[in-house]
Amino acid sequence: MAVWDDMVGQQRVQAQLEAAARDADALVTSHERGEPAPTASTMTHAWLFTGPPGSGRVTAARAFAAALQCTSPDRALGGAPGCGFCDGCHTALIGTHADVSSVVAIGSQILVEAMRDTVRKSFTAPANGRWQVILVEDAERLNEKSANAVLKAVEEPAARTVWLLCAPSLDDVLPTIRSRCRLLTLSTPPVDAVADFLVRRDGVEPGAAAAAARATQGHIARARRLATDERARARRATVLRLPLRLDDIGQCLKAAQELVDAATEDASQLAEELDAKETEELKAAMGASAGGRMPRGTAGVMKELEDKQKRRRTRAQRDSLDLALTDLTSFYRDVLAVQFGSRTALAHTDVQDAVERVARASTPEATLRRIEAVVACREALDGNVAPLLAVEAMAVSLRSG
């Protein structure tokens, strides 16, 4: 299984990365042998992966990181880097390679404090890998200070350091940073390709895989979760029932509360296991006694971890709400398609009766206003408006049309 196998519907980008990985391998090999470096190369020190949510930006970047660290002996025989089986590929893919550092936003921003050690590491030689790889999964969340720290590192990188930045679009990254990166633009993968991926990689039944891929409109991660997690399917069903439950203001407020509660529960479930693991690892590193008692002077470290976990839960709740709002937008898009008599395939065929009921009871103009209300709610959440207030305002707007 090559490292590229999880890239769905991105053949053009895959070909570019494979060529760059070959050239990168040639650069390192020539250096190790004391030979002159190749004069022509598609390899560069900074890459920017852009594309809509669900296109697999981070998956592509991590696959490239693994190919750069590939130690397969087949390379000497003309094989492409990125075998997927060697220690370099495996550890890079699962996130344990010593020379592949990942930066993920804990809260709404990546703070400069979170980047300092990573930037410092970027100027060092690889410990045991072929390249020092820095993967920033949420480059759009860099604030001014952390972005400037990255800019300085990208401007004058070490010889064997590669920066991989991931963001939804070019506009989400400082012009001074993106001008120093090679751009790779991913597209939303076809629904059929996502369904085939779920069948092939996760063993999902073909009908369920097709339904999940269609419902998420090609969003790979959401399709996988919807196809494999019963709780995710239950939460989606709750969201798609909301347009039918807005008979009066009381129902609007109740539906809003349920939506926020579901997002909070979802965030808690996702965070519990990770929080517990982090806490135990920190206690062990700090030399906690067998009874769990922490040594004196470590309370500040534990408090810092708790604050970090709290910020991550807040972000997870907002991300969960954003997914619900995405489903709601898609529902009203289906309503609009029915109202206009479009032949476009519906995303939510499992609730087609509800879609047609809402379509008959309103007009296209009202549906467009409802979509605008959902978009306004997402923008309010991005502006740190209290989730319940934002969702309540949206629910009331959905009722009035």
LINGIQUI-V850657 format. One record per residue. N is the residue number from 0. RES is the residue in one letter. SS is DSSP state (alpha for helix, beta for strand, coil for the rest). D_FIRST is the distance of its C-alpha to the first C-alpha in whole Angstrom. Layout:
# LINGIQUI-V850657
N&RES&SS&D_FIRST + N&RES&SS&D_FIRST
This chain:
# LINGIQUI-V850657
0&M&coil&0 + 1&A&coil&4 + 2&V&alpha&7 + 3&W&alpha&8 + 4&D&alpha&7 + 5&D&alpha&9 + 6&M&coil&12 + 7&V&coil&14 + 8&G&coil&17 + 9&Q&coil&17 + 10&Q&alpha&16 + 11&R&alpha&19 + 12&V&alpha&18 + 13&Q&alpha&15 + 14&A&alpha&16 + 15&Q&alpha&19 + 16&L&alpha&17 + 17&E&alpha&15 + 18&A&alpha&18 + 19&A&alpha&19 + 20&A&alpha&17 + 21&R&alpha&18 + 22&D&alpha&21 + 23&A&alpha&21 + 24&D&alpha&19 + 25&A&alpha&22 + 26&L&alpha&25 + 27&V&alpha&24 + 28&T&alpha&24 + 29&S&alpha&27 + 30&H&alpha&29 + 31&E&alpha&28 + 32&R&coil&29 + 33&G&coil&32 + 34&E&coil&32 + 35&P&coil&33 + 36&A&coil&30 + 37&P&coil&29 + 38&T&coil&32 + 39&A&coil&29 + 40&S&coil&26 + 41&T&coil&24 + 42&M&coil&24 + 43&T&coil&26 + 44&H&coil&27 + 45&A&beta&26 + 46&W&beta&24 + 47&L&beta&25 + 48&F&beta&23 + 49&T&beta&25 + 50&G&coil&25 + 51&P&coil&26 + 52&P&coil&25 + 53&G&coil&22 + 54&S&coil&20 + 55&G&coil&18 + 56&R&alpha&19 + 57&V&alpha&18 + 58&T&alpha&15 + 59&A&alpha&15 + 60&A&alpha&17 + 61&R&alpha&15 + 62&A&alpha&12 + 63&F&alpha&14 + 64&A&alpha&16 + 65&A&alpha&13 + 66&A&alpha&12 + 67&L&alpha&16 + 68&Q&coil&16 + 69&C&coil&13 + 70&T&coil&15 + 71&S&coil&13 + 72&P&alpha&16 + 73&D&alpha&14 + 74&R&alpha&15 + 75&A&alpha&19 + 76&L&alpha&18 + 77&G&coil&17 + 78&G&coil&14 + 79&A&coil&12 + 80&P&coil&12 + 81&G&coil&9 + 82&C&coil&7 + 83&G&coil&6 + 84&F&coil&7 + 85&C&coil&11 + 86&D&alpha&14 + 87&G&alpha&14 + 88&C&alpha&11 + 89&H&alpha&11 + 90&T&alpha&14 + 91&A&alpha&14 + 92&L&alpha&12 + 93&I&alpha&14 + 94&G&coil&17 + 95&T&coil&19 + 96&H&coil&19 + 97&A&coil&22 + 98&D&coil&22 + 99&V&beta&20 + 100&S&beta&23 + 101&S&beta&23 + 102&V&beta&26 + 103&V&coil&27 + 104&A&coil&30 + 105&I&coil&32 + 106&G&coil&35 + 107&S&coil&35 + 108&Q&coil&35 + 109&I&beta&33 + 110&L&coil&37 + 111&V&alpha&37 + 112&E&alpha&38 + 113&A&alpha&34 + 114&M&alpha&33 + 115&R&alpha&35 + 116&D&alpha&33 + 117&T&alpha&30 + 118&V&alpha&32 + 119&R&alpha&34 + 120&K&alpha&31 + 121&S&alpha&30 + 122&F&coil&32 + 123&T&coil&31 + 124&A&coil&29 + 125&P&coil&26 + 126&A&coil&26 + 127&N&coil&23 + 128&G&coil&21 + 129&R&coil&21 + 130&W&coil&22 + 131&Q&beta&24 + 132&V&beta&22 + 133&I&beta&24 + 134&L&beta&22 + 135&V&beta&25 + 136&E&coil&24 + 137&D&coil&27 + 138&A&alpha&29 + 139&E&alpha&31 + 140&R&alpha&33 + 141&L&beta&34 + 142&N&coil&38 + 143&E&alpha&40 + 144&K&alpha&40 + 145&S&alpha&36 + 146&A&alpha&36 + 147&N&alpha&38 + 148&A&alpha&37 + 149&V&alpha&33 + 150&L&alpha&35 + 151&K&alpha&37 + 152&A&alpha&34 + 153&V&alpha&32 + 154&E&alpha&35 + 155&E&coil&35 + 156&P&coil&32 + 157&A&coil&31 + 158&A&coil&30 + 159&R&coil&27 + 160&T&beta&26 + 161&V&beta&24 + 162&W&beta&25 + 163&L&beta&23 + 164&L&beta&25 + 165&C&beta&24 + 166&A&beta&27 + 167&P&coil&28 + 168&S&coil&30 + 169&L&alpha&32 + 170&D&alpha&35 + 171&D&alpha&33 + 172&V&coil&33 + 173&L&coil&36 + 174&P&alpha&37 + 175&T&alpha&37 + 176&I&alpha&34 + 177&R&alpha&32 + 178&S&coil&34 + 179&R&coil&33 + 180&C&coil&29 + 181&R&beta&27 + 182&L&beta&26 + 183&L&beta&23 + 184&T&beta&24 + 185&L&coil&22 + 186&S&coil&23 + 187&T&coil&23 + 188&P&coil&20 + 189&P&coil&22 + 190&V&alpha&22 + 191&D&alpha&21 + 192&A&alpha&18 + 193&V&alpha&18 + 194&A&alpha&19 + 195&D&alpha&16 + 196&F&alpha&13 + 197&L&alpha&16 + 198&V&alpha&16 + 199&R&alpha&12 + 200&R&alpha&11 + 201&D&alpha&14 + 202&G&coil&16 + 203&V&coil&19 + 204&E&coil&21 + 205&P&alpha&22 + 206&G&alpha&25 + 207&A&alpha&24 + 208&A&alpha&21 + 209&A&alpha&23 + 210&A&alpha&26 + 211&A&alpha&24 + 212&A&alpha&23 + 213&R&alpha&26 + 214&A&alpha&28 + 215&T&coil&26 + 216&Q&coil&26 + 217&G&coil&23 + 218&H&coil&22 + 219&I&alpha&19 + 220&A&alpha&20 + 221&R&alpha&23 + 222&A&alpha&22 + 223&R&alpha&19 + 224&R&alpha&22 + 225&L&alpha&25 + 226&A&alpha&23 + 227&T&alpha&22 + 228&D&coil&25 + 229&E&alpha&28 + 230&R&alpha&30 + 231&A&alpha&29 + 232&R&alpha&30 + 233&A&alpha&33 + 234&R&alpha&34 + 235&R&alpha&33 + 236&A&alpha&35 + 237&T&alpha&38 + 238&V&alpha&37 + 239&L&alpha&38 + 240&R&alpha&41 + 241&L&alpha&42 + 242&P&alpha&44 + 243&L&alpha&46 + 244&R&coil&47 + 245&L&coil&49 + 246&D&coil&53 + 247&D&coil&55 + 248&I&alpha&54 + 249&G&alpha&54 + 250&Q&alpha&51 + 251&C&alpha&49 + 252&L&alpha&50 + 253&K&alpha&49 + 254&A&alpha&45 + 255&A&alpha&45 + 256&Q&alpha&45 + 257&E&alpha&43 + 258&L&alpha&40 + 259&V&alpha&40 + 260&D&alpha&41 + 261&A&alpha&37 + 262&A&alpha&36 + 263&T&alpha&37 + 264&E&alpha&36 + 265&D&alpha&32 + 266&A&alpha&32 + 267&S&alpha&34 + 268&Q&alpha&31 + 269&L&alpha&28 + 270&A&alpha&30 + 271&E&alpha&32 + 272&E&alpha&29 + 273&L&alpha&28 + 274&D&alpha&32 + 275&A&alpha&32 + 276&K&alpha&30 + 277&E&alpha&31 + 278&T&alpha&34 + 279&E&alpha&34 + 280&E&alpha&32 + 281&L&alpha&35 + 282&K&alpha&37 + 283&A&alpha&36 + 284&A&alpha&36 + 285&M&coil&39 + 286&G&coil&40 + 287&A&coil&41 + 288&S&coil&44 + 289&A&coil&43 + 290&G&coil&44 + 291&G&coil&42 + 292&R&coil&45 + 293&M&coil&44 + 294&P&coil&46 + 295&R&coil&49 + 296&G&coil&48 + 297&T&coil&44 + 298&A&alpha&45 + 299&G&alpha&45 + 300&V&alpha&41 + 301&M&alpha&41 + 302&K&alpha&42 + 303&E&alpha&40 + 304&L&alpha&37 + 305&E&alpha&39 + 306&D&alpha&40 + 307&K&alpha&36 + 308&Q&alpha&35 + 309&K&alpha&38 + 310&R&alpha&37 + 311&R&alpha&33 + 312&R&alpha&34 + 313&T&alpha&37 + 314&R&alpha&34 + 315&A&alpha&32 + 316&Q&alpha&35 + 317&R&alpha&35 + 318&D&alpha&32 + 319&S&alpha&32 + 320&L&alpha&35 + 321&D&alpha&34 + 322&L&alpha&31 + 323&A&alpha&34 + 324&L&alpha&36 + 325&T&alpha&33 + 326&D&alpha&33 + 327&L&alpha&37 + 328&T&alpha&37 + 329&S&alpha&34 + 330&F&alpha&37 + 331&Y&alpha&40 + 332&R&alpha&38 + 333&D&alpha&38 + 334&V&alpha&42 + 335&L&alpha&42 + 336&A&alpha&41 + 337&V&alpha&43 + 338&Q&alpha&46 + 339&F&coil&45 + 340&G&coil&44 + 341&S&coil&41 + 342&R&coil&39 + 343&T&coil&36 + 344&A&coil&34 + 345&L&coil&34 + 346&A&coil&32 + 347&H&coil&33 + 348&T&alpha&34 + 349&D&alpha&34 + 350&V&alpha&37 + 351&Q&alpha&39 + 352&D&alpha&42 + 353&A&alpha&42 + 354&V&alpha&41 + 355&E&alpha&44 + 356&R&alpha&47 + 357&V&alpha&46 + 358&A&alpha&46 + 359&R&alpha&50 + 360&A&coil&51 + 361&S&coil&51 + 362&T&coil&51 + 363&P&alpha&48 + 364&E&alpha&50 + 365&A&alpha&50 + 366&T&alpha&46 + 367&L&alpha&45 + 368&R&alpha&47 + 369&R&alpha&45 + 370&I&alpha&42 + 371&E&alpha&44 + 372&A&alpha&45 + 373&V&alpha&41 + 374&V&alpha&40 + 375&A&alpha&43 + 376&C&alpha&42 + 377&R&alpha&39 + 378&E&alpha&41 + 379&A&alpha&43 + 380&L&alpha&40 + 381&D&alpha&39 + 382&G&coil&42 + 383&N&coil&42 + 384&V&coil&45 + 385&A&coil&45 + 386&P&alpha&43 + 387&L&alpha&45 + 388&L&alpha&48 + 389&A&alpha&45 + 390&V&alpha&44 + 391&E&alpha&48 + 392&A&alpha&49 + 393&M&alpha&46 + 394&A&alpha&47 + 395&V&alpha&50 + 396&S&alpha&49 + 397&L&alpha&47 + 398&R&alpha&50 + 399&S&alpha&53 + 400&G&coil&51
